[in-house]
Amino acid sequence: MRFRRPFRAPPAPPDTPGDALATSPPLDCTEREVQRWNDEWLAYLRTEWEHQLTPYTAYPDRPPLPDSPLGLLKLQLGHGWPIALYCDREALAGRRVMEMGCGCGNLGKLIGRYVESYLGTDYSTLALKIARLVSPPNCAYVHVADRGGLEPWFGTVDTVISRFFWIHQNFQLAGWNLEFLARFLKPGGRLYADFYWPDAAVEQAVVFTPDHALSKAYPSATFRYTAEDVGRLIQGRPFRVLREEISPEMQRRYVTFERLPEP
């Protein structure tokens, strides 16, 4: 019998002088960052325009939420893609929910039928304009740097969700995002994060450790987080880990955080 040798991810490219991609905390994001993300979404729309521009009314189904977070990953409404969201049913149904990195509202326009209210935030002003056009009335979309628009939501959110988001965050950016999101969550509120955990048997693209800078050459690189990395990330921040679950199929380390009360 011949045994297949497991694939090992190639080493990350070496640091290149001048390759670090400048970034800022959400509330302080620059016009250059906004334009970069607007350009990204224009590129996505060239191939995904029909999916991105379809309004919530085209998805009339309301199947029951699965009883497990892994089951929710495969929930499908009508002809849409599986929602690929890891979250507990009780953290969504009738809750005040926020999504970081909401893009054009693909998740908001679907999950809005289950929640009391939904707040979507993103760096792209273009994506947010589209999101407002395709989502139900209980969904609001506010830019990450619009402090005046965001302040009414501070301390009101039960659950923060995201998908395809934390996999692209290094330590610096992930830390800024946690501090940003802590403003919104009530004490005891939950934050669901999808960290990257590559399968050694699957060929990988560029994978960095969380300490690596964001890269101009590889802006879509993923960051591989261990349990120890997650612990370092929340050190000194008002969160604790409630649960951690590995999904080899999704190549994710799903972590559920709880927002701690202020000391």
N, C-alpha and C positions, 0 to 999 in steps of 0.2 A: 504494500500500500504506500502511495506517495502522499506525504503530508505537505500541505501548503504552508509556506512560511508566512507568518503574520507580517503585514505591511507596517513599517515604522515610519512615522512622519519625518520628513527631512528636517535637518536643523534650520532654525529660522535664519534668514539672511543676516549677515553681519551689519552692525550699525554703520551707517554711512553719514559722514559729516554733512550737515544741512538737510538731512532727510526728515527730521522731527517735524511733525505737523502741529502747528500752533493751534491751541484751543483755549477756551475760556469757560468759567462756570456759567451755567445756564442764564442766570439773571444778567450776566455781563457779556453775553455773546456779541460778537462784532458783526458789522455789515459783511465782511469777507466770509465769515462762517455762514451767515444767512444765504449769501449768494452761492456758496459751495453746495449747500443742501438743496437750494432751488434748482441748481444745475443737475444734481443727482436725480431729483424727481422728474425733471424734464426728460432725462434719459430713460427712466423707468416707464414714463407715459408713452414713449414711442412704441413700446411692445405690449404694455399692460393697460392701455388707455380704456379699453372696454370694461375691464374688471374694476379699474379704479374709479371710473365715472358712473358706474351703475348705482342708482340710489337704493336706499333701504326698502322702498316700496316694492322693489323687484324681488325681494326675499320675504315672502309672506309667512314662511314656516316659523313655528315656535315650538320645536321639540323640547321635551324636558331636559334640564341640565343633568349630565351624568353624575353618578354618585362618587366619582373619584377624579382627582386632578389629571391623571394619565388618560382617563376616559374622555375628559373634556378636550384633549388635544385633537381627537378625531371627530368631534361634533361637526356636522355639516348641515348647513341651512340651504335648502333648495339646490340650485346649480352651482353654488359658490364652493370655494376651496374649503377643506377642513380648517377650523379656526386656529389650530395650533397654539392654543393657550393653555398654560398650566395654572390652574386655580381651583380652590375648593368651591363647591356649589354654594355653600352658605356664606361665602365671602363675596358672592356676586348677587344672588337673588335679593332684590329689594334694597340693595346697598348703594351708598354713594361711592362711586368708583372713579379712579383716575388712571389714565394711561400715559406713560412717558414714552415719547417717540411714536406718536400716533399716526404720522404720515397723512395720507389722504382719507383717513377715517374708515379704513377697511374693517377694523375690529369694532370701532364705535358704532357704526351703522348696523352691525349685527347684534352686538352685546347690549345695545341700548334697550332692546325689548325685554330684558331680564332685570335691569337695574333701576334704582330710583332715579339716579342722575349719573351722568358721565362727563368727565372733564378730560379733554385730550390736549396734550402739549407737544410742541415740536419746534425744531430750529427753522424749518422751512415755512416761510410765509405763503408760498405757492401751494404747498400741500394742505395747509390749514384752510385756505380759501375753498379748495375742492371739498375738504371734509365737511365744511359747513353746508355745502350744497346737497350732499348725498345722505345726510344723517337725520334721525328723527328729532323732534323738538326737545327731548330731554337731554340732548347732547350739546355741550358747549366746547368751543375750541379757542384756546388762548396761546399766544406765542410765549416761549419760555422767558423772554426778556420784558414782557409786558407786566411789570410789577403791579400797576394799578388794576389791571384786569385779573390778576391772579390773587391779590390779597383777600378778596371776599371768600376765597376757597380755603385759606389757611386754617388749619385745625378742624376741618369739616369732613375729611375724606375717611371712609372706612377701609378701603382697599386700593392699593396701587398695583396695577398689572402692566405687563409689557411682553413683547415677543420679538425675537430676532434683534434684541436690543443690548442686553448686558454682555452678550457674546463678543461685542465689538468695543468694550470699555476696558481701558487699562486702569491701573490703580488710581491715577490722578483724576481721570474723568469719572470713574465709578464713584470715587469719594465725593467729588463735587455733586454728583447726581443724588447720592444718598442724603447729603446735607440739604439739597434743594427739596427733595421729596419729604424730608422730615417736617418741613414747614406745614405740609398739607394734612398729614396723617393725624388722626386722633390718637391719644395714648391707647395702646392695645390694638390699634389698627395693624393690618397686615400688608406687607410688600412682597410680591412674588417676582423672583429674579431668575433669569435663564442664562446661567454661566456656561461657557463652552467646555465640554469634556470629550475630546476626540477619541474615536474608536481606533485602536491600533491596527485593525484589519482593513480600515478604509483609507484610501489615498486622500491625503490632505492638501490643501492649498497652504497659504502662509499662516502659521500659528506662532504667536509670541507668548512669552510669559507676561504676567500682569505688570511687572516692573518696567517693561519695554515702553519706549515712547510711541505715540501714534506715528504712523509712517506716511509720508507723502507718496512714496512709491507703491505702498500697499495699503490704501485707505480702507479697504474692506477686510483687512486681516482680522483674525479672531484671536482671543486671549484665553489661554487655558488656565482655569482656576482650580486649585486643589482645595480641600476642606480647610487646610491651614491658611491658604490665601484669603479665603472668605472670612476667616477669623481675624486676620490682620486688617482686612478692609473695614470691618465694623468697630475695630478697637478705637475707643474714644468717641464713638458716635452712638446716638440713642436707639440702638437696635440690638436685638438678640435673635439667634437662630432658633426657630421653632421646629423646623423639619428640613431634611435634605434628602433628595431622591435622585438617583442616577437613571437616565434613560439612554441605554446604548443605541436604540433605534434613532432617537433624535440627536444623539451626541450632546447631551445636556447634563449639567449638574443643576437641578432645580432646587432653589433654596427659598424657603418661606421665612421671612423676618417678621418680628413683632416690634412695633414702635413702643419704646419705653417712655414712661412719664419723665418730665423734666425734673432734675434733682431739686 
